[in-house]
Amino acid sequence: MEIRVLRYFLTVVREQSITKAADVLHITQPTLSRQLAQMEDEIGVRLFERGSRRITLTNEGLLLRRRAEEILQLVDKTEKELVEQDEQIEGKITVGCGEIASVQILPDLFENFHKKYPLVTFDIYTATADHVKDQMDRGLVDVGLLLEPIDIEKYDFIRLDMKERWVVVMRPDCPLAEKEHVTAHELSELPLIMPRRLKVRSELASWFGGYYESLNVLFTSNLSTNSSVMVNRGLAYSIVIEGMLPMWDQSKITYRPLYPPLTATSVLAWKRGQPFSAASTKFIEHIKCFLGMDCP
């Protein structure tokens, strides 16, 4: 399967028409049709449902689209890295992170590094630690700011001192907002939004103790922003890491810490043995120096 043909395939998917895609690609429609037919023959599956007005993807086509996007993203990233010059570092560094308080360390890291290497830019990928780690494994994220617990056997990392505090998000007019903190007993019969990450839910299960099995979990969610929309409508209470909540409008959404307190730590990590670009290598060195480890 050639990279060129994958680009053809994604262009057809985007345009929903072989004729329009051929115009975009500046090739003839018969040539494009032949290339796609050969790809289907090589793979042994049908990728398109060809209608009278537009084409749609089969289930196999949907899977290939997802994988093709990942492959081409990695190819483009690799091509850019290969043309970087040591004497004038440039390029893009992708940093993955969740909505956690430790993100506050990133502006200083970026600012100081950018002063030294002004041609380097950053791509911030926001997702849960599991998704960020998956992108790191695929070579699509260079450095991850990961909320523990997380399996980091394959990574070099620096554990940060900042504690991430677990809280309950609620409407400011609800009775729990009158309290300084919230207990497991007070949450045990309320509709809740819980994190999707299984390892995180295990931590919360230990905190809830005997109440956990009978909790009224109405939603699960991977990031606090969307779950807070549900909270604002009065549908449930969301249990999340405090993260950036102090920056939100407390007249619309507020929160209280769990009691007994439940905290977590986070790590800055990068994959061990990964071949990094010159810019990413310099940035990892910068992280180590900035956080008091060995400086080059």
C-alpha positions as CSV (number, residue, x, y, z in Angstrom):
1,M,0.0,0.0,0.0
2,E,1.7,3.2,-1.2
3,I,1.6,6.5,0.7
4,R,0.6,8.3,-2.5
5,V,-2.5,6.1,-2.9
6,L,-3.5,6.6,0.7
7,R,-3.4,10.4,0.0
8,Y,-5.6,9.7,-3.1
9,F,-8.0,7.7,-0.9
10,L,-8.4,10.4,1.7
11,T,-8.9,13.0,-1.0
12,V,-11.8,10.9,-2.4
13,V,-13.2,10.5,1.1
14,R,-13.1,14.3,1.7
15,E,-14.6,15.2,-1.7
16,Q,-17.1,12.3,-1.7
17,S,-16.6,12.1,-5.4
18,I,-13.9,10.5,-7.6
19,T,-14.4,13.2,-10.3
20,K,-13.9,16.1,-7.8
21,A,-11.0,14.3,-6.1
22,A,-9.3,13.8,-9.5
23,D,-9.6,17.6,-10.2
24,V,-8.0,18.4,-6.8
25,L,-5.2,15.9,-7.3
26,H,-4.6,17.0,-10.9
27,I,-4.9,13.5,-12.3
28,T,-7.5,12.0,-14.6
29,Q,-10.6,10.3,-13.3
30,P,-9.9,6.9,-14.9
31,T,-6.4,7.0,-13.4
32,L,-7.7,7.7,-9.9
33,S,-10.4,5.0,-10.3
34,R,-7.9,2.5,-11.4
35,Q,-5.6,3.3,-8.4
36,L,-8.4,2.8,-6.0
37,A,-9.6,-0.4,-7.6
38,Q,-6.1,-1.8,-7.4
39,M,-5.9,-0.9,-3.7
40,E,-9.2,-2.7,-3.0
41,D,-7.9,-5.7,-4.9
42,E,-4.6,-5.7,-2.9
43,I,-6.4,-5.4,0.4
44,G,-9.1,-7.8,-0.5
45,V,-12.0,-5.7,0.7
46,R,-14.5,-3.2,-0.8
47,L,-13.9,0.3,0.6
48,F,-16.6,2.3,-1.1
49,E,-20.3,2.2,-1.7
50,R,-20.6,3.9,-5.1
51,G,-23.9,5.8,-5.4
52,S,-25.3,7.9,-8.2
53,R,-24.5,11.2,-6.6
54,R,-21.7,10.5,-4.2
55,I,-19.7,7.7,-2.7
56,T,-19.7,6.6,0.9
57,L,-17.4,4.3,2.9
58,T,-18.0,0.8,3.9
59,N,-17.1,-0.3,7.4
60,E,-13.7,-1.4,6.1
61,G,-13.3,2.0,4.4
62,L,-14.1,3.8,7.7
63,L,-11.3,1.8,9.4
64,L,-8.8,2.5,6.6
65,R,-9.6,6.2,6.7
66,R,-8.8,6.3,10.4
67,R,-5.6,4.4,10.0
68,A,-4.6,6.4,6.8
69,E,-5.0,9.7,8.7
70,E,-2.7,8.4,11.5
71,I,-0.1,7.0,9.0
72,L,0.0,10.2,6.9
73,Q,0.2,12.3,10.1
74,L,3.2,10.3,11.1
75,V,4.8,10.5,7.6
76,D,4.3,14.3,7.5
77,K,5.8,14.7,11.0
78,T,8.8,12.5,10.0
79,E,9.5,14.3,6.8
80,K,9.5,17.6,8.7
81,E,11.9,16.2,11.3
82,L,14.3,14.9,8.7
83,V,14.8,18.3,7.1
84,E,15.6,20.1,10.4
85,Q,19.2,21.4,10.7
86,D,21.3,21.0,13.9
87,E,22.8,24.5,13.5
88,Q,19.4,26.2,13.3
89,I,16.8,24.2,15.3
90,E,13.3,24.4,13.9
91,G,10.2,22.3,13.7
92,K,7.1,21.5,15.8
93,I,7.0,19.8,19.1
94,T,3.8,18.0,20.1
95,V,3.0,18.0,23.8
96,G,0.1,16.0,25.2
97,C,-1.7,16.8,28.4
98,G,-4.9,16.6,30.3
99,E,-7.0,19.3,32.0
100,I,-4.8,19.2,35.1
101,A,-3.2,21.8,37.4
102,S,0.3,20.7,36.3
103,V,-0.3,22.3,32.9
104,Q,0.7,25.5,34.7
105,I,4.4,24.4,34.3
106,L,4.1,24.4,30.5
107,P,4.1,28.2,29.8
108,D,7.5,28.7,31.6
109,L,8.9,25.7,29.7
110,F,7.7,27.0,26.4
111,E,8.6,30.6,26.9
112,N,12.2,29.8,28.0
113,F,12.7,27.3,25.2
114,H,11.3,29.6,22.6
115,K,13.7,32.4,23.5
116,K,16.6,30.0,22.7
117,Y,15.0,28.4,19.7
118,P,12.6,31.0,18.2
119,L,11.9,28.9,15.0
120,V,10.4,26.0,17.1
121,T,6.6,25.9,17.5
122,F,4.4,23.8,19.7
123,D,1.3,21.7,19.2
124,I,-0.7,21.1,22.4
125,Y,-2.8,17.9,22.3
126,T,-5.4,17.7,25.0
127,A,-6.7,14.3,26.1
128,T,-6.7,11.9,29.0
129,A,-3.4,10.3,30.0
130,D,-4.3,7.0,28.3
131,H,-5.0,8.7,25.0
132,V,-1.9,10.8,25.2
133,K,0.2,7.7,26.0
134,D,-1.3,6.0,23.0
135,Q,-0.3,8.9,20.7
136,M,3.2,8.8,22.2
137,D,3.4,5.0,21.4
138,R,2.4,5.9,17.8
139,G,5.2,8.5,17.6
140,L,2.6,11.3,17.2
141,V,3.2,13.0,20.6
142,D,6.7,13.8,21.7
143,V,6.3,14.6,25.4
144,G,3.3,13.8,27.6
145,L,2.1,15.4,30.8
146,L,0.3,12.4,32.3
147,L,-1.9,12.1,35.4
148,E,-1.1,9.1,37.5
149,P,-1.9,6.2,37.9
150,I,-0.4,5.4,34.5
151,D,1.9,2.6,33.2
152,I,5.2,4.3,32.4
153,E,7.5,1.3,32.2
154,K,8.5,2.2,28.7
155,Y,9.1,5.8,29.4
156,D,11.7,8.2,30.9
157,F,9.9,10.6,33.2
158,I,10.0,13.3,35.8
159,R,7.4,13.2,38.6
160,L,6.2,16.7,39.4
161,D,5.8,18.0,42.9
162,M,2.4,19.6,42.3
163,K,-0.5,17.6,43.8
164,E,-3.6,17.2,41.7
165,R,-6.7,17.4,44.0
166,W,-10.0,15.5,43.3
167,V,-13.1,17.6,43.7
168,V,-16.9,17.5,43.0
169,V,-18.3,19.9,40.4
170,M,-21.8,21.3,41.1
171,R,-24.1,24.1,40.5
172,P,-23.6,27.1,42.9
173,D,-27.2,26.9,44.0
174,C,-27.1,23.2,45.2
175,P,-26.9,22.4,48.9
176,L,-23.5,20.9,48.7
177,A,-22.1,24.3,47.7
178,E,-22.7,25.4,51.2
179,K,-20.2,22.9,52.5
180,E,-16.4,23.2,52.7
181,H,-15.9,19.7,51.4
182,V,-17.9,16.6,50.4
183,T,-17.9,13.1,51.8
184,A,-18.6,9.7,50.2
185,H,-21.8,9.4,52.2
186,E,-23.1,12.7,50.8
187,L,-22.4,11.6,47.3
188,S,-23.7,8.0,47.6
189,E,-27.2,8.7,46.5
190,L,-26.6,11.6,44.0
191,P,-26.5,11.2,40.2
192,L,-22.8,11.3,39.4
193,I,-20.4,11.7,36.4
194,M,-17.3,9.5,36.8
195,P,-14.0,9.5,34.9
196,R,-13.8,7.0,32.0
197,R,-10.2,5.9,32.9
198,L,-10.4,2.5,34.6
199,K,-7.2,3.0,36.7
200,V,-8.6,6.3,37.9
201,R,-11.9,4.7,38.8
202,S,-10.0,2.1,40.9
203,E,-8.6,5.0,42.9
204,L,-12.0,6.5,43.4
205,A,-13.4,3.0,44.3
206,S,-11.0,2.8,47.2
207,W,-12.0,6.3,48.3
208,F,-15.7,5.5,48.2
209,G,-15.2,2.2,50.0
210,G,-18.5,0.4,50.6
211,Y,-20.5,3.0,48.9
212,Y,-18.9,2.4,45.5
213,E,-21.0,-0.6,44.3
214,S,-24.3,1.2,44.8
215,L,-23.3,4.6,43.3
216,N,-25.8,6.2,40.9
217,V,-23.4,6.8,37.9
218,L,-25.4,8.6,35.2
219,F,-22.5,9.4,32.9
220,T,-18.8,8.7,32.4
221,S,-16.6,11.4,30.8
222,N,-13.0,11.7,29.8
223,L,-12.5,15.5,30.4
224,S,-14.0,17.9,32.8
225,T,-15.2,20.5,30.3
226,N,-18.0,18.5,28.7
227,S,-19.1,16.9,32.0
228,S,-19.5,20.4,33.5
229,V,-22.1,21.2,30.8
230,M,-24.2,18.4,32.2
231,V,-23.6,19.7,35.7
232,N,-24.7,23.2,34.7
233,R,-28.0,21.7,33.5
234,G,-28.5,20.1,36.9
235,L,-28.3,16.5,35.6
236,A,-25.5,15.2,37.8
237,Y,-22.4,16.0,40.0
238,S,-19.1,15.5,38.3
239,I,-16.0,14.0,40.1
240,V,-12.9,15.4,38.5
241,I,-9.4,16.6,39.0
242,E,-9.5,20.3,40.1
243,G,-7.1,21.2,37.2
244,M,-8.1,24.5,35.7
245,L,-11.4,24.8,37.5
246,P,-10.2,27.8,39.5
247,M,-10.1,29.8,36.2
248,W,-13.8,29.1,35.4
249,D,-16.8,31.4,36.2
250,Q,-17.7,30.3,39.7
251,S,-21.1,31.9,39.4
252,K,-22.1,29.2,36.9
253,I,-20.1,26.2,38.1
254,T,-18.5,25.7,41.4
255,Y,-16.7,22.8,43.2
256,R,-15.7,21.4,46.6
257,P,-12.9,19.0,47.5
258,L,-13.5,15.4,48.5
259,Y,-13.1,14.6,52.2
260,P,-11.0,12.8,53.3
261,P,-8.8,14.5,50.7
262,L,-7.8,12.5,47.6
263,T,-4.9,13.6,45.5
264,A,-2.8,12.4,42.6
265,T,0.5,13.2,41.0
266,S,1.5,13.8,37.4
267,V,4.6,13.1,35.3
268,L,6.4,14.6,32.3
269,A,7.3,11.6,30.2
270,W,8.8,10.7,26.8
271,K,9.2,7.2,25.3
272,R,12.5,5.5,26.1
273,G,14.5,4.7,23.0
274,Q,12.3,6.8,20.7
275,P,14.2,8.5,17.8
276,F,13.3,12.2,18.3
277,S,13.7,15.2,16.1
278,A,16.5,17.7,16.9
279,A,13.9,20.1,18.3
280,S,12.3,17.5,20.5
281,T,15.7,16.3,21.7
282,K,16.6,19.8,22.7
283,F,13.3,20.3,24.4
284,I,13.7,17.1,26.5
285,E,17.1,18.4,27.5
286,H,15.5,21.7,28.4
287,I,12.9,20.0,30.6
288,K,15.6,18.1,32.5
289,C,17.6,21.3,33.1
290,F,14.5,23.4,34.0
291,L,13.4,20.9,36.6
292,G,16.8,20.6,38.2
293,M,18.1,17.5,36.6
294,D,21.3,17.2,34.6
295,C,21.9,20.0,32.1
296,P,23.9,19.4,28.9
